[in-house]
Amino acid sequence: MSFAIEGEAGAWEVVIGLEVHAQVISRAKLFSGAATDFGAEPNTQVSLVDAAMPGMLPVLNHECVVQAVRTGLALDAKINPVSVFERKNYFYPDLPAGYQISQYAQPVVGEGTITLDLDDGSTREVGIERLHLEQDAGKSLHDQDPGRSFIDLNRSGVALMEIVSKPDLRSPEEAGAYLRKLRAIVRYVGACDGNMEQGSLRCDVNVSVRMEGETELRTRTEIKNVNSIRFVMQAIEYEARRQVEAYETGEVVVQETRSFDSGRGETRSMRTKEFAHDYRYFPDPDLLPLVVSADEIERLRADLPELPDVKKRRFVDELGLGPYDAGVLVAEKETADYFEAVLAKGARDPKQVSNWVTGELFRMLNMRGVGIADSPVGPENLGRLIDLVADGTITGRIAKDVFDDMAESGADPAVIVKDKGLEQITDEGAIEAAVEAIVAANPDKAGEVRAGKTKLIGWFVGQVMQATGGKANPRAVNTILLQKLRD
């Protein structure tokens, strides 16, 4: 899915690479036992290690290593049996040690791939350069006082996986698809909750442009800490057009770090981009090389859940769903689990279940602004509602009204149907009487149908359904109508 910018000199291509910082799900930080709960009062989750007190030594949290390896395996990446933690040296008020413990030359996870599902139905592979573990910095607060900045060290030392893509992305849409897929994968394996609004998934965006047909990469800029997929896509489009305009007007595009102003929809220069040698990386003398045995790698591989791509293929091959419907269902683990929970009991049609989940359920959740985990209609009750339609107890139209009642009350659909007298009318005599009344009341339209204007049959069906409160069996209505309109 290319994204060409037409300039005076010709068509320009955008080249994109993403560095995603995913916070590891762990009760403790990467090198200390301090808590990691979101939303705690400032500086209440800080150990002596996190505050860089003299003489404090880091102790590696093995659970964070496990989560990084599991994520690497889910990305079909190489797991390096030996990796090294290094000190990345820079000075900033919210980095109390004056360095960040990270990995550089020898990361725990090497090259891998992600397969993107694009909007046009095609797929595309994007390379992963590396995944390494590192500790987060603290947070500078500039809006608490007009004359001072404050430092909150709650995030200092929190474990991050930095997942670096190769510069394989070529459009804002591909970048969005990449982030959605990566977020789904880390959620499936339980390594990161993926909540961008809480900062547990953040993205640095590297953007450069070149003339179509060029093979060499030009100067890139890095847009730091973008916290939504929509903003990532907007930032890429703005920055690519800014660079094209600069080249075509003779300006020099410099390698720099930029920020994205979501209110204005534009990027702004922050500082000249640092190079690796500026950070003076060297192995951390307080930490031994990290060794992951082949046996542990295979144990973790065997323990992986069914991943989105595999689940999607199963939904298509075994359940007969279309690729698009299957892709929507597996995009979030909670949605796939909900769908399979509805399908688990009874001989329910997968397509019908898919339609209800991606139709009425999604509509209701969007209106309420809640996720599927907080749905007032659980999978068991939705399954019972689908059964009531399948066995002819209620019509499909009535089922939608019952669903809305279920969302409000949480009641069993069978109880709602019984209490409100919504059972489907299957008595052919009653349906025939309703049909005859509608036909008799509209002789002109009945004549038009008999003269060949068959599209009006739908109008008659609607009138009968309205007259019966939507409870008449649609198949019986159609059959009887055709008989009466042929008379």
C-alpha positions in Angstrom: 0.0 0.0 0.0 2.2 2.8 -1.3 1.9 6.4 -0.4 3.3 8.6 -3.1 3.6 12.4 -2.8 3.5 14.3 -6.1 6.0 17.1 -6.1 7.4 19.4 -8.7 10.4 17.1 -9.3 8.2 14.0 -9.6 6.8 11.3 -7.2 8.3 10.9 -3.8 8.2 7.7 -1.7 8.1 7.7 2.1 10.3 5.3 4.1 9.1 4.5 7.7 10.6 2.6 10.5 9.0 2.3 14.0 10.5 1.9 17.4 7.8 0.7 19.8 8.3 0.8 23.6 6.1 -1.8 25.2 5.8 -1.9 29.0 6.3 -5.4 30.2 3.4 -6.8 32.4 5.2 -7.5 35.7 4.4 -6.7 39.3 8.0 -5.4 39.8 10.4 -3.3 37.8 13.2 -4.6 35.6 16.0 -4.3 38.2 14.1 -3.7 41.5 11.2 -4.9 43.5 9.2 -1.6 43.3 5.6 -1.8 42.2 4.5 -0.8 38.7 0.8 0.1 39.2 -0.6 2.7 36.9 -1.9 5.9 38.4 -0.1 5.8 41.8 0.7 9.0 43.6 4.0 10.5 42.4 7.1 9.0 43.9 5.3 6.3 45.8 6.7 3.4 43.8 10.5 4.1 43.9 13.1 1.9 45.3 16.7 2.9 46.3 17.8 1.3 43.0 15.3 3.3 40.9 16.5 6.5 42.7 20.2 5.6 41.9 21.3 5.8 45.5 25.0 5.1 45.9 25.9 1.5 46.4 22.6 0.1 45.2 23.0 -2.8 42.7 20.4 -3.9 40.1 18.9 -7.4 40.2 17.4 -8.7 37.0 13.7 -9.6 37.1 13.5 -13.0 35.4 9.8 -12.6 34.5 10.6 -9.6 32.3 13.1 -11.8 30.4 10.5 -14.5 30.0 8.0 -12.0 28.5 10.6 -10.6 26.1 11.5 -14.1 24.9 7.8 -15.0 24.5 7.2 -11.9 22.4 10.3 -12.6 20.3 9.0 -16.1 19.6 5.6 -14.7 18.7 7.4 -12.4 16.2 9.1 -15.5 14.6 12.4 -13.9 15.7 15.8 -15.3 16.6 16.3 -15.6 20.3 19.9 -14.9 21.2 21.2 -17.4 23.9 23.5 -14.7 25.3 22.7 -11.0 25.5 24.4 -8.1 27.3 23.0 -5.1 29.3 24.8 -1.9 28.6 24.7 1.6 30.0 23.4 4.3 27.7 24.8 7.5 29.0 22.9 10.8 28.9 21.9 13.4 31.4 18.4 14.4 32.0 16.6 15.4 35.2 14.3 12.4 35.3 17.2 9.9 34.8 18.8 9.9 38.3 21.7 7.6 37.5 22.8 9.7 34.5 22.5 6.5 32.4 19.8 4.1 31.2 20.4 0.3 31.5 19.5 -1.0 28.0 20.8 -3.4 25.4 22.6 -2.4 22.3 25.2 -4.6 20.6 23.8 -7.9 21.9 20.0 -7.7 22.4 18.0 -10.6 23.7 15.9 -10.9 20.5 17.2 -10.6 16.9 15.5 -10.4 13.5 11.9 -11.4 13.0 8.8 -10.6 10.9 5.2 -9.3 11.2 2.6 -10.1 8.6 0.3 -7.1 8.0 -3.4 -7.4 7.0 -4.1 -4.4 4.8 -7.4 -2.8 4.1 -7.5 -3.9 0.5 -7.3 -7.6 1.6 -3.7 -8.1 0.8 -0.9 -9.0 3.2 2.7 -7.8 3.5 5.7 -8.8 5.6 7.6 -6.2 7.6 10.9 -7.1 9.1 11.8 -6.7 12.8 15.3 -5.6 13.4 15.5 -6.4 17.1 13.8 -6.5 20.5 15.7 -5.5 23.5 15.0 -4.9 27.2 15.6 -1.6 28.9 14.5 0.4 31.9 12.2 3.4 31.5 13.1 6.9 32.7 11.1 8.9 35.2 8.7 11.7 34.2 9.2 15.4 34.2 6.1 17.4 35.2 6.1 20.9 33.8 2.5 21.9 34.5 2.4 21.7 38.3 4.0 25.1 39.0 4.5 28.3 36.9 8.2 28.5 37.9 9.4 25.0 38.5 9.4 21.5 37.0 8.9 18.4 39.2 10.1 14.9 38.8 8.1 11.7 39.3 10.2 8.6 39.5 7.4 6.1 39.6 8.2 5.0 36.0 11.9 5.0 36.6 13.1 1.4 36.2 9.9 0.0 34.7 10.7 -2.7 32.2 10.3 -1.9 28.5 10.6 -4.0 25.4 11.9 -1.8 22.6 10.8 -3.4 19.3 12.5 -1.9 16.3 11.2 -2.5 12.8 13.2 -2.4 9.7 12.5 0.6 7.4 10.0 -1.5 5.4 6.9 0.6 5.9 5.8 2.8 3.0 2.6 4.6 4.0 0.7 5.9 7.1 -1.8 3.1 6.6 0.9 0.4 6.7 2.3 2.0 9.9 -1.2 1.9 11.4 -1.6 -1.8 10.4 1.8 -2.6 11.8 1.0 -1.1 15.2 -2.4 -2.7 15.4 -0.8 -6.1 14.6 2.1 -5.7 17.0 -0.3 -4.6 19.8 -2.5 -7.6 19.2 0.5 -9.9 19.4 1.8 -8.5 22.7 -1.7 -8.7 24.1 -2.2 -12.3 22.9 1.0 -13.5 24.6 0.3 -11.4 27.7 3.5 -9.4 27.6 2.0 -5.9 27.4 -1.5 -4.5 27.9 -1.0 -2.3 24.8 -2.8 0.7 26.4 -1.4 3.6 24.5 -3.5 6.2 26.4 -1.7 5.1 29.6 1.7 5.1 28.0 2.3 1.4 28.2 2.8 1.3 24.4 4.6 4.3 22.9 6.0 4.8 19.5 9.0 6.7 18.0 8.5 7.2 14.3 11.5 7.4 11.9 10.6 9.1 8.6 12.5 9.9 5.4 11.6 10.4 1.8 13.2 9.7 -1.5 12.3 9.9 -5.2 10.5 6.9 -6.5 13.0 4.6 -8.0 15.8 5.6 -5.7 17.4 2.8 -3.6 19.5 4.7 -1.2 18.0 6.1 2.1 18.0 9.8 2.7 18.3 11.7 6.0 15.6 10.7 8.5 14.0 12.4 11.4 12.6 10.7 14.5 9.2 11.8 16.0 9.3 10.9 19.7 6.7 9.3 22.0 3.6 9.3 19.8 0.8 7.8 21.9 -2.0 6.8 19.5 -2.1 5.0 16.2 -4.1 7.8 14.6 -1.5 10.4 15.7 1.3 8.1 14.3 -0.4 8.1 10.9 -1.0 11.9 11.0 2.6 12.6 12.1 4.0 10.5 9.2 1.9 12.3 6.6 2.8 15.7 7.8 6.5 15.0 8.2 6.8 13.3 4.8 5.2 16.3 3.1 7.4 18.7 5.1 10.5 16.9 4.0 9.4 16.8 0.3 8.7 20.6 0.4 12.1 21.1 2.0 14.0 19.1 -0.7 12.1 20.8 -3.5 12.8 24.3 -2.2 16.5 23.6 -1.7 16.5 23.3 2.1 18.6 20.8 4.0 16.8 18.0 5.9 18.8 17.5 9.0 18.8 14.3 11.2 16.9 15.5 14.3 14.4 14.5 16.9 10.9 16.1 16.6 7.7 16.1 18.5 4.1 15.8 17.2 1.6 18.5 18.2 -1.7 16.6 17.8 -3.7 19.8 18.2 -2.1 21.4 15.2 -1.4 18.2 13.4 2.3 19.1 12.8 5.8 18.0 13.9 8.2 20.4 15.6 12.0 20.3 16.0 13.2 19.3 19.5 17.0 18.7 19.1 19.6 17.4 16.7 19.4 13.6 16.6 22.1 11.8 18.6 24.1 9.0 17.3 25.0 5.8 19.1 28.5 6.9 19.9 27.1 10.0 21.6 25.6 7.7 24.3 29.0 6.0 25.0 27.5 2.5 25.4 29.5 0.1 27.4 28.6 -3.2 29.2 27.1 -2.6 32.6 29.7 -3.8 35.1 27.0 -4.6 37.7 25.2 -7.1 35.5 26.4 -10.5 34.1 25.6 -11.4 30.5 22.0 -12.7 30.2 22.0 -16.4 29.3 18.8 -18.1 28.0 19.1 -21.8 27.6 17.8 -23.7 24.6 15.5 -25.8 26.9 13.9 -22.7 28.3 13.4 -21.2 24.8 11.6 -24.4 23.7 9.6 -24.5 26.8 8.4 -21.0 26.3 7.7 -21.7 22.6 5.5 -24.7 23.5 3.6 -22.5 26.0 2.6 -19.8 23.5 -1.1 -19.3 22.9 -2.7 -19.5 19.5 -1.5 -16.3 17.8 -3.7 -14.0 15.6 -2.5 -15.3 12.2 -3.0 -18.9 13.2 -6.4 -18.2 14.7 -7.4 -16.3 11.6 -6.5 -19.3 9.3 -8.4 -21.7 11.6 -11.5 -19.4 11.5 -11.4 -19.4 7.7 -10.4 -23.0 7.1 -12.4 -24.7 9.8 -15.3 -22.4 10.5 -15.9 -21.1 6.9 -15.6 -17.4 7.7 -14.4 -14.9 5.2 -10.9 -13.5 5.6 -12.2 -10.1 6.5 -14.6 -11.3 9.2 -12.0 -13.6 10.6 -9.5 -10.7 10.7 -11.9 -8.4 12.6 -12.5 -11.2 15.1 -8.9 -12.0 15.8 -7.7 -8.4 15.9 -8.2 -8.3 19.7 -7.8 -11.4 21.8 -10.8 -10.5 23.9 -13.0 -10.4 20.8 -11.8 -13.8 19.6 -12.3 -15.3 23.0 -15.8 -13.9 23.2 -16.7 -15.2 19.7 -15.4 -18.7 20.6 -17.3 -18.7 23.9 -20.5 -18.0 22.0 -19.7 -20.7 19.5 -18.7 -23.3 22.2 -22.2 -24.5 23.1 -24.7 -25.8 20.7 -24.7 -26.2 17.0 -24.5 -22.5 16.2 -23.7 -21.1 12.8 -20.2 -19.4 12.9 -21.3 -16.8 10.3 -24.4 -15.9 12.3 -22.3 -15.6 15.5 -19.7 -13.5 13.7 -22.5 -11.2 12.4 -23.9 -10.7 15.9 -20.5 -10.0 17.5 -19.2 -7.6 14.8 -22.7 -6.1 14.3 -25.0 -5.6 17.2 -22.4 -6.2 19.9 -19.9 -3.8 18.5 -22.6 -1.2 17.9 -23.7 -1.4 21.5 -20.1 -1.3 22.9 -19.3 1.7 20.7 -22.4 3.6 21.9 -21.5 2.9 25.5 -17.8 3.6 25.0 -16.7 0.3 26.7 -14.6 -2.7 25.7 -15.8 -6.2 25.2 -14.5 -7.2 28.6 -17.0 -4.9 30.1 -19.9 -5.9 27.9 -23.3 -6.0 29.7 -24.2 -8.9 27.4 -22.1 -11.9 28.1 -21.3 -14.6 25.5 -23.7 -17.1 27.2 -26.7 -14.8 26.9 -25.8 -13.8 23.3 -25.7 -17.5 22.4 -29.1 -18.0 23.9 -30.5 -15.1 21.9 -29.1 -16.6 18.6 -30.7 -19.9 19.5 -34.1 -18.2 19.9 -33.8 -16.9 16.4 -32.5 -20.2 15.0 -35.4 -22.3 16.5 -38.0 -19.8 15.3 -39.0 -18.5 18.7 -38.4 -14.9 17.6 -37.7 -13.1 14.4 -34.3 -11.5 13.5 -35.9 -8.1 13.8 -37.3 -8.8 17.2 -34.0 -10.3 18.3 -32.3 -6.8 17.9 -34.9 -5.3 20.2 -34.4 -8.1 22.7 -30.6 -7.5 22.5 -31.1 -3.9 23.4 -33.2 -5.0 26.4 -30.4 -7.4 27.4 -27.8 -4.6 27.3 -30.0 -2.5 29.7 -31.1 -5.2 32.1 -28.6 -8.1 31.7 -31.6 -10.4 31.7 -31.8 -13.8 30.0 -33.2 -13.3 26.5 -35.8 -16.1 27.0 -37.2 -14.3 30.0 -37.5 -11.0 28.1 -39.3 -12.7 25.2 -41.7 -14.4 27.5 -42.4 -11.3 29.7 -43.0 -9.1 26.7 -44.9 -11.6 24.6 -42.5 -11.4 21.7 -42.8 -15.0 20.5 -42.9 -15.3 16.7 -46.3 -15.7 15.1 -46.2 -19.0 13.2 -50.0 -19.6 12.9 -50.5 -19.4 9.2 -54.2 -18.5 9.7 -53.2 -15.4 11.7 -50.6 -14.4 9.1 -53.0 -15.0 6.3 -55.6 -12.7 7.9 -52.9 -10.0 8.3 -51.8 -10.4 4.6 -55.4 -10.2 3.3 -56.1 -7.1 5.3 -53.0 -5.3 3.9 -53.7 -6.5 0.3 -57.4 -5.4 0.6 -56.4 -2.0 1.9 -54.0 -1.4 -1.0 -55.7 -2.6 -4.2 -53.7 -0.2 -6.4 -50.4 -1.5 -5.3 -51.6 -5.1 -5.4 -52.6 -4.4 -9.0 -49.1 -3.1 -9.8 -47.5 -6.2 -8.4 -49.8 -8.4 -10.5 -48.9 -6.3 -13.5 -45.2 -7.2 -13.0 -43.9 -4.5 -10.5 -42.4 -7.2 -8.2 -40.3 -4.7 -6.2 -43.4 -3.7 -4.4 -43.6 -7.2 -2.7 -41.0 -5.9 -0.3 -43.3 -3.0 0.6 -46.1 -5.5 1.4 -43.8 -7.6 3.5 -42.9 -4.5 5.5 -46.5 -3.6 6.0 -47.4 -7.1 7.3 -44.4 -7.1 9.7 -45.4 -3.7 11.0 -49.0 -4.8 11.5 -47.8 -7.9 13.5 -45.3 -6.0 15.5 -42.4 -7.7 13.7 -43.5 -11.1 15.1 -44.8 -12.8 11.9 -42.6 -15.5 10.5 -40.9 -13.8 7.5 -40.8 -16.9 5.4 -44.5 -17.6 5.9 -45.3 -13.9 5.2 -43.5 -14.1 1.8 -45.1 -17.4 0.8 -48.7 -16.3 1.7 -48.2 -12.8 0.1 -47.1 -14.4 -3.2 -50.1 -16.6 -3.2 -52.5 -13.7 -2.5 -50.9 -11.3 -5.0 -51.2 -13.9 -7.8 -54.9 -14.3 -7.2 
